[in-house]
Amino acid sequence: MHKISHKSYTKILITLFLISLSLFIFSLFNFDKIENTISPVQTLNKEQKSNTPTPLTAKSIPGMEKTIEDAKTDSITLKVGELNIKLGILPGQTLYEILLAENNKKLVTFKGKEYTGMGFFVTDIGDLHEERSKYLMYYINGVEASEGISVYIPKSGDIVEWKLN
């Protein structure tokens, strides 16, 4: 039996390490070019010849479909003058964030001003506009709100009504 010297053993280990390192670096920079590589997020059918990931949907993640459907059913009713619409809400969204999203969709238009330390104050919403001695106030389920829209997080089923006072 042949004995391997300490020097030869070290050379073999260094060579193996360099080969492994080279393969690792090669795989990082040429990941898209490597054939038949499947990441954990990816599944390929036999007919599929590309390495493009399968898009994740609520149906592909167990339990997510119900969660997304529940989120879609959460809503508030917004009353502004003659306008009376239901708005979808997501958990944790402030009234300001909800109105901003609807403003971007052009369903509800509003304007206002941000005051440092006090939050956002609405000056115009829908067809209501502040006047000389009348200011916009909002009510939650018939009760005047005690906090600004940038802080208030509506609950599903809330009725948010804007009035000039």
C-alpha positions as CSV (number, residue, x, y, z in Angstrom):
1,M,0.0,0.0,0.0
2,H,1.2,3.5,-0.9
3,K,1.3,6.2,1.6
4,I,0.3,9.7,0.5
5,S,2.6,12.4,1.8
6,H,1.3,15.4,3.7
7,K,2.5,17.6,0.8
8,S,0.6,15.6,-1.8
9,Y,-2.5,15.4,0.4
10,T,-2.5,19.2,0.7
11,K,-2.1,19.7,-3.1
12,I,-5.1,17.4,-3.7
13,L,-7.3,19.3,-1.3
14,I,-6.3,22.7,-2.7
15,T,-7.0,21.4,-6.3
16,L,-10.4,20.1,-5.2
17,F,-11.2,23.4,-3.5
18,L,-10.3,25.4,-6.5
19,I,-12.3,23.2,-8.8
20,S,-15.3,23.5,-6.5
21,L,-14.9,27.3,-6.2
22,S,-14.6,27.7,-10.0
23,L,-17.8,25.7,-10.6
24,F,-19.6,27.7,-8.0
25,I,-18.5,31.0,-9.6
26,F,-19.3,29.7,-13.1
27,S,-22.8,28.7,-12.0
28,L,-23.5,32.2,-10.5
29,F,-22.6,34.1,-13.7
30,N,-24.0,31.6,-16.1
31,F,-27.1,30.5,-14.3
32,D,-29.4,31.4,-17.2
33,K,-27.4,29.3,-19.6
34,I,-27.2,26.1,-17.6
35,E,-29.5,23.5,-19.1
36,N,-32.0,21.5,-17.0
37,T,-31.5,23.5,-13.9
38,I,-34.6,23.7,-11.8
39,S,-34.9,26.1,-8.8
40,P,-37.2,25.3,-5.9
41,V,-39.7,27.9,-7.2
42,Q,-39.7,26.5,-10.7
43,T,-41.4,23.4,-12.1
44,L,-41.0,22.3,-15.7
45,N,-43.4,20.2,-17.7
46,K,-41.9,17.7,-20.2
47,E,-43.3,19.9,-23.0
48,Q,-41.8,23.0,-21.5
49,K,-38.3,23.7,-22.9
50,S,-37.5,27.0,-21.1
51,N,-36.2,27.7,-17.6
52,T,-38.8,30.5,-17.0
53,P,-40.4,30.3,-13.6
54,T,-44.0,29.3,-13.2
55,P,-45.8,32.3,-11.9
56,L,-47.1,32.0,-8.4
57,T,-50.9,32.5,-8.0
58,A,-53.2,32.2,-5.1
59,K,-54.2,28.8,-6.4
60,S,-50.6,27.5,-6.4
61,I,-50.1,28.3,-2.7
62,P,-52.2,26.1,-0.4
63,G,-54.5,28.3,1.8
64,M,-53.7,31.6,0.0
65,E,-56.8,31.6,-2.2
66,K,-59.1,31.8,0.8
67,T,-57.0,34.5,2.4
68,I,-57.1,36.7,-0.8
69,E,-60.8,36.1,-1.2
70,D,-61.4,37.2,2.4
71,A,-59.3,40.4,1.8
72,K,-61.4,41.2,-1.3
73,T,-64.7,41.0,0.7
74,D,-63.5,43.5,3.4
75,S,-65.0,46.9,2.5
76,I,-66.3,50.2,3.8
77,T,-69.0,52.4,2.5
78,L,-68.0,55.9,1.6
79,K,-70.6,58.7,1.5
80,V,-69.7,62.1,0.1
81,G,-72.7,64.3,-0.9
82,E,-74.7,62.2,-3.4
83,L,-71.8,59.7,-3.8
84,N,-72.4,56.4,-2.0
85,I,-69.9,53.7,-2.9
86,K,-68.3,50.6,-1.4
87,L,-64.5,50.5,-1.3
88,G,-62.4,47.4,-0.9
89,I,-59.9,47.6,2.0
90,L,-56.9,45.6,3.0
91,P,-56.0,44.9,6.6
92,G,-53.9,47.7,8.2
93,Q,-54.7,50.3,5.5
94,T,-55.4,53.8,6.8
95,L,-58.3,55.8,5.5
96,Y,-55.8,58.0,3.7
97,E,-54.2,55.1,1.9
98,I,-57.7,53.8,0.8
99,L,-58.7,57.2,-0.5
100,L,-55.3,57.7,-2.2
101,A,-55.7,54.3,-4.0
102,E,-59.3,55.2,-5.1
103,N,-58.1,58.7,-6.2
104,N,-55.5,57.0,-8.4
105,K,-58.3,54.9,-9.9
106,K,-60.3,58.1,-10.4
107,L,-63.3,56.6,-8.3
108,V,-63.0,59.2,-5.6
109,T,-61.2,62.5,-6.0
110,F,-59.8,64.4,-3.0
111,K,-57.4,67.1,-2.1
112,G,-55.9,68.3,1.1
113,K,-52.8,69.4,2.9
114,E,-50.3,67.7,5.2
115,Y,-49.6,69.4,8.4
116,T,-46.4,68.4,10.3
117,G,-47.2,66.7,13.5
118,M,-51.0,66.7,12.8
119,G,-51.4,64.6,9.6
120,F,-53.3,65.1,6.4
121,F,-56.4,67.3,6.3
122,V,-58.9,66.9,3.5
123,T,-60.0,70.2,1.9
124,D,-62.0,68.8,-1.1
125,I,-63.6,65.4,-1.6
126,G,-66.0,64.5,-4.4
127,D,-68.3,67.5,-4.8
128,L,-67.7,68.8,-1.3
129,H,-65.3,71.8,-0.9
130,E,-64.3,73.7,2.2
131,E,-65.7,77.2,2.3
132,R,-65.0,80.3,4.4
133,S,-66.6,79.1,7.7
134,K,-67.2,75.4,6.8
135,Y,-64.7,72.7,7.1
136,L,-64.8,69.0,6.0
137,M,-65.2,66.5,8.7
138,Y,-65.7,62.8,8.5
139,Y,-67.9,60.5,10.5
140,I,-67.5,56.8,11.2
141,N,-70.8,55.0,11.6
142,G,-72.5,58.3,12.4
143,V,-69.9,59.4,15.0
144,E,-67.5,62.3,14.3
145,A,-64.0,61.0,13.9
146,S,-61.6,61.7,16.7
147,E,-58.4,61.1,14.7
148,G,-57.1,62.1,11.3
149,I,-57.4,60.0,8.1
150,S,-53.6,59.3,8.1
151,V,-54.0,57.4,11.4
152,Y,-57.5,55.9,11.3
153,I,-57.7,52.3,10.1
154,P,-61.3,51.4,9.1
155,K,-62.9,48.1,9.9
156,S,-64.8,46.1,7.4
157,G,-68.4,47.3,7.3
158,D,-67.7,50.9,8.5
159,I,-69.7,53.7,7.0
160,V,-67.4,56.7,6.4
161,E,-69.4,59.9,5.7
162,W,-67.9,63.3,4.8
163,K,-69.9,66.5,5.7
164,L,-69.3,70.2,5.7
165,N,-69.6,71.7,9.2
